């Protein structure tokens, strides 16, 4: 994802960056799910539940969990990137999300 967001803007880069955000997000929350289950004995079934549990377990700060929850909402919008305004707004957030 980092590579894609640093390339000069084009529609193809835009699409690629959003796609990379999708699979990076999925890998993040699913790895967190496994970690919480194996290390904390906590079962969580959704991204938001896992992020909240990571906060309760002290693995994420309040600021980080808030960003992760916003990221989850944006991940859910990726199925609507055919709407240019949604895709553009999401693309602009990617550099911030890459910092998590």
Beta strands, then each sheet from edge to edge (+ up, - down):
end
